[in-house]
């Protein structure tokens, strides 16, 4: 530990910045896994497939949606979020810095393997919230590993924001927040949709991006730029150039859906000004057939009101026949990529309602719409509003409540600690004054 006060301040500042940076990264990573648990399960499934790991021989299937990966993802989210919170608040410093360094060492070695052999397109550290290339992920982990080692060496300089007496409350609050967020995302759909298929998304803009034309005009040596929608100059101006420029890049890479004849009907769905119920069925093994009666009611409603309903799936023809026999499905099947279907709805099966190329609602297999209760006015109301707004409000309320409780705990703890030290100083001064007035 440096003896020079200026050097000590510099070291403390460096350590404080390190613990907050590492804490923020771990907390964000844990939060993303908890907010979109099935998305992380899809990524882990890809990892296990690339590594050749298969435990099905001992009845432990490593497939997204199974209890095994449910437990693994929840555990990962809890560990990362709690470690990040401990770093940020300076709690359990010895355990946190050692475990954090070991975890970063493992993650760095894993990303070295990913960078060299490219088994997956991205590591999935932050799910679909922040997609990094394998090279960017490796660079990030090397820097974070260096920070973790620095904090392990100089952990005594870490700033503690919560006393040992009240650490349990911060731990319990964070544990419950992540656990409930994970369970909600598994039972329903993610509270925050990090994919490009969120409710309210215009799929045409998401697929192709948004562009505008930039016009450059010139007159008497003066050059001016105009864009689509603006009033263009009169004939006294000469147009020098007209170029298309990107406003918003594409958010999704694929919306290719092929019917039984092999015709791509994805563009047809996007251009349809009416309603389309799109059932997504990416996997047969883990598909929940318990909602089949409700889906058949939705199909009956769609047929009664001349609404298109089809099932986009990556199942083989034999699996499609098995699904139809099991569920009594009367809707037609179309073929789409498994990864695309998994991104559309974090559920197997899932259901999208599309109107004029825009997603106006989506449901998971636990909360499918009651087809017998559906009405056209309901669909029109969904088209005019977005359920994502209310869901986002719930998320903001929950997150704000968690942060508010945590800050309240820190504030009360600091006030309690300050009062304790004040009382000690007060007693010490009283004792000194009494000792000074006592007879020799």
C-alpha positions, 0 to 999 in steps of 0.5 A: 500500500503506497505511503504517499497520500497522493499515490494512495488517493490515486490507487483508491480512485483506480480501485473504486473505478475498477470495482464499479466497472466490473460490478456494472458489467456483471450486473448487466450480464446477470440481468440480461440472462434473467430478463431473457432466460430462454434466449440464454438457454438457446445460446447454451444449447448451441455451446453444448452442441458445438462442444459435443456434450450430450447427457441424454443417455442419462436422461439429462437433455441439454435442450432449451426449455428443459428443467436442466437448462432452466436451473443452469440459467437461473443459477448463472443469472443469480451468481453474476448479478450477486457478484456484480452487486458485491463488487459495486457495493464493496461487500464480501471483498475477499470472496468476491475478488477471488471468485470474480477473478476465477470466473473471469479467467474461465470466461477469458479462456472460453472466449479464446477458444471461441475466437480461435475456432468460431463455434458460435457467432457470438458468446451471448454474454449479454444475450441479444441486448448487446451483440459483440463479435468474438474478437470484441468479446475476447478483448473485453474479457482480457481487460476485465480479467486485468481489472479483476486481478487488480481488485484481488491484489488491492481489495483492502482499498475497495470502498465498502458502501454497506456494513457487514451488519446489513449485507444480508438485506442487500443480498436478499433483495438482489436474490429475490429480484433476479429470481422472480425476473427469471421465473416470470420470463420462463413462465411468460415472455421476457419482460424486456424483449431484446430481439428485433421482434418486439410488440409494436415492431414494423417488420419491414423496417426491421428487416430492410432498415430505414432509408432517406434520399439526400439531394444536393442542389447548387445555384450561383456557387451556393450548395444546399442539401435537402431530404425526402419530405422537404420542399425542393428548390425551384428550377433556378437550382441545379441538382448535383446528386441524389443519394440514398442514406441509411437512417436505421440499420436492419434489426433482424436478418431473416423473415423467410417463410416457405410454404408447402410448394417451396414459395417464399411467403414472408414478403406476402405476410409483411405486405398483407394489410389484414391480420395474420396469426403466425404460430412458431414451432421451432422444436418438436421434442420440447414443444408444449402440446397443452395449449393445442385446444386453445390454438385450435380455437384461435384457428377456428376464429381465424377461419370464421373471419377470413384471417390467415393462420399458419404454423411456421416451423423447422420440423420435418414432415414426419414431425409435422404429422406427429404434431398434427396427430397429437394436437388435431391441428387444422392450420397449414404448415410453413418452413422457417429457420429454427433460430429465426423462430426462436427469436420471434417468440421465446416460447415453444410454441409461440404465437404472433399477431401481425397486422399490416407488417407490424407485430401487434401482440405475441403470446407464449404457450402458458398464456395463449389467447382464448379463441372463443373469446376473441373478437374483431374489435379486440384485434382492432384495439390491439392494432391501435395500441401496444402492450409493450408499453404497459409491460415496459412500465411494469419492468421500470416499476420493478427495476426502480423499486429494486434500485430504490430499496437498495439505495435506501438500504445504503443510505440507512446503513451509512446513517446508522454507521455514522451515528455509531461512530459519532456516539463512540467519539462522543463517549471518548470525548466525555471520558477524556473530559472526565479523566482530565477533571479527576483529582490526581 
